[in-house]
Amino acid sequence: MAGKTTEGRMNITGLDFEDIKNNLKIYLKGQSHFTDYDFEGSGMNILLDVLAYNTHYQAFYANMLANEMFLDTAVKRNSVVSHAKVLGYTPRSVQAPTAYLKVQVHDANTPSITMPEGYLFTTTIDGRDYQFVNTEDRTITPTSSGSATQTYVFGDDGIGIPVYEGSWTETKFTVDLTDVDQRFIIPNINVDMSTILVSVQTSSVDTFKETFTKANDLIDVDAATRAFFIQETIDNKWEIYFGDDAVGKALIDGNIISIKYVVTNVEAANGVSSFNAGSGISGFSNIEVTTITSSSGGATAENLASIRYNAPLHFASQNRGVTATDYKALLPQLYGDIESIAVWGGEFANPPVYGKVYISIKPHTGSNLTNVVKDNLKSQLKKYTVASITPVFVDPDITKIIPNISFKFNEFNTTKTALDIETLIAAKVAEYSDEYLEQFEGVFRHSKFTNLIDKVDDSILSNITTIQISQALTPTLATISKYTMDFNNPLHHPHAGHQSILKTTGFVLEGGSDILYLNDDGEGNIRTYKLVGSSMSYVDLEAGTIDYDTGQLILTSFNFISAENTDGTITITVTPASNDIVAVRNQLLLIDTTNLKVTGESDTIASGSANAGTGYSTTATY
């Protein structure tokens, strides 16, 4: 307890200001020298305040200092980065948006032309100009011969040449071995360290240059390896350093270090699809720029929460990709534009596929990774994977939750109309989807969801919320195909022969012109039908199967000609067995705010208009 002393010793357990001051008073009162002192007097009280404040400050700073000693509790970026370094982890730098372009130079009449390192492409977003830069010299010959003028094509491989948003910058240092404190810190912030190029010139007299490459693993670095290392320093800047002739080649006095890199505006230029050549190439100005892949991948530097999470995983993975957790640690280092990532072994696939690891990434920009990005990541992962494991990238599988919300409210407890409250609920639903869903391994928790609705306005008395879930099927037109859809959640099927829990938007099949739809027969069969007036006329009673226990639908053999939806998809909607929905593997859950239904009505009992409860309406839970 605060204030108690033992054998003339002061209690030091209380660290709040008042506890410290009270402990000081009790301690001093117990001393014979202060028997007659008035500890509440102004002079003594001020001295006690000073002592208590000093002790309180020291305790506070000691606590903050102790926090910075551990990765889990540190709050200063420098501390977190330092702890990560001990685990062999380097936080990801900012990343520049990257686009892939095909560049054609027409009417040229030279044996070859070169697009120089630093060549610029320009674009405009919302009235602001941005530039994208080529980071290496590219020399090509014409695509054809025999005429006076030729066309030269950069990026004529279907992939394109990569260009990075930002400015191409060079920083130079001269090695001075007499300066024991010399460091090579890049002076700019927002440096994309994946674009860095380092060369070392022998001296100002000897212009011979050697290229140094970034060391990612000490296994491949010996005394003669021309390698450099990087680390984050204070103020979000980066430092490079070199070997010592034991691990990596050492520099000598007078060496001139050249560091080239992209300084980027980070995320601002994601999603750009139109580019212009900034100037002529090799003196030729008739240049045509075609975008193969729009810009993406621009990302801020890795945040503290991500460093805390990934550093221990990186240490456990030891720079190799064996387990799913290893890949989850490696990929954020290789690609910055990751909002959410799911990784699972092939043994957990449906059906199991051994020897593969499946990776699904939801980027900040767009809903899927481009094929170019997937291929680049596969290439980068090769140095980490073991021979028996093959990484496979799969796109996120979107499952939409469609709530139907009916609520009762006391009209005498609010000035809002039912429409006003419906609007507030719709906004809260969108907020819930953004905060709790739209991530891998997300769970829609029905009780939490309905509780949030009740709290939207004090006048809301209750709500009944039912849900359906849907997926979009993108058919391959004019081709006979089998389609499988996995909802990965049991479907509502209380007994054999239960009414249909499946519905779809319309489509047309080969050999007919009628708009057809799908439903199920309650026995596990999927049927196609058309509408004749308001009646269903079945076309095929065994068009596919539905597994109510697993949520898997199989359309056996369909040759689609067209789909009713304007985006060319077919929306398949089912009723789940549970109101709690879980995302499995590459499944992403989000709430379909477009088809959300919110209906409110005044509670007649609460408002006093009901007569002994007669006429009170309720809403079915199915």
C-alpha angles and dihedrals in degrees: 000000000000113000100024117123132190123211094341095311121129120239109244101178097097113077100174114106096248092047092051093048093047091049090052091051094050092046094050093044087057092058117092091222091064100041096122099034121123102226091186093057117113098248097047091039091056091050090050090050091053092048092046093047091049092050092045091051092049091049091048094049092045089053092049091047091051090050091057091055093073132057093224096055105028114115102180113089093223090058095047092048091049093052090047090053090059087059091050093252124138114196116235116260124223112291126220121229107259127208130183117223141185109215121194121192110199131197095021122151108192132099092247140354132209130216100209128225106267095030109154136225119191136212138166128228121184091339095310122113122229131183130214119202136211109225103201140040111263121193122187140169125227121283092232139017140209101070133088093246128037141196118236119199125200114195096019093152099090090256102070132210118296118243124185129215113243142044125311105234135183128203123186133199131185114218113239111183091187088067102077091184096052113134131179104225119168104234096213129082124215091045115163099221092195088071097051119130119189127192131169124214116205095232144315088277100040107054096190109133133202125195117230122202130209113263113228099169130025091216091080096041120093133164094282098043112121095223138142131200131215136210135173115247135186122312092025092288127137132233128201123203136179141224131277100226089267099066105020131346114296124227123240132221113286097021112145114222118206117196118186123185147146120263105203142193086227114215100003096093100044114130099029115152104169124071138171129203110255095214143337123303116229087343096307118118106182094099128161118196120199122185112228095175125012118237117279141144098069106147141162121248116285110281127231096257090053093048091051090050100042103039096070091042090051090050090050093048092053091207095299133109111225109120129042089250090057091058091045088058097043102047099061086057092053099043127027102192094081119130095170135357134196124191127179137166121252090247087071094049122107102267099017116253112190122211095033134097117204122216127191122182130189107201125208087237114059127340101274139032115254118246089248092057091046091052091048092051092048089053093049092047093057092083091056103040124090119233096255096055128073120193114223122192118213128182121246113269109224118215114184123209115214112199122198105200124192116178138181121216138181105245091198092059097060143037090218124102124230088258091053091053092045088056092050091050092050089053091049091050091054089048091051091051092051095046104039106022137035090078131096114265089025120155127206103217109198098199093051090047095051091044090056090052092053089054096051091092133006090233094063110104102178145337137209111208122185123181142206127187129218143186131195117238115205105202126209100235123228092008129105105237143163115232128201124190124186120200088174091211128092115260128228108271113143094171143353113284093024115159118276117285093182128085135162143187117257131280140169124234130209113276097030144063100208119112106242134197137192134235136152132247098222089250098082098272126121116217134196119218142167129216119250102187102311094330128096118238110193118224101178124014095190105040093136146326136267123203107207093191098055101024093237120148123193123192101199106205121351131166105193119197099179143347129226095226113090091232091057095249132121115227113219115196128187138173114243124222092231131040088222110082124194128199113230127199108321094358119126121195124209135159116253098230091177093064096032112130121206120177126175133186136176115265104240094202094050091046092048096238096113119093107225089323095303115145092020109146125214133192125238117241090220 
